[in-house]
Amino acid sequence: MRVSLRATQSFSLHDVALFFKMAAQLRVWCALVTAQLGFGAYGVIVTKFAKDSNADPLVFCLLRDTGAFPVMLLTAFLVEGKVSMPSLR
């Protein structure tokens, strides 16, 4: 089956599937680069602010973990569809 956009171009379903596969790979690469930039920027921020103002680096660790918790919770909810809490019994 061919999908025609213009008279000079036509794409098969295989071409469309290949495009979506490449788009998914691009999203993964963008996520990896963003994570790496975040980890790299964290070291720069700690070096710049914590050492110049004699702040405790553990404060920055606490801020990082506090900021990461809602992001990870939202990601888990979007991926899994539910958030299950462990039972104490």
ABEGO torsion letter per residue (X at the ends): XBBBABAABBBBAAAAAAAAAAAAAAAAAAAAAAAAAAAAAAAAAAAAAAAAAGBBAAAAAAAAAAAAAAAAAAAAAAAAGBBBBBBAX
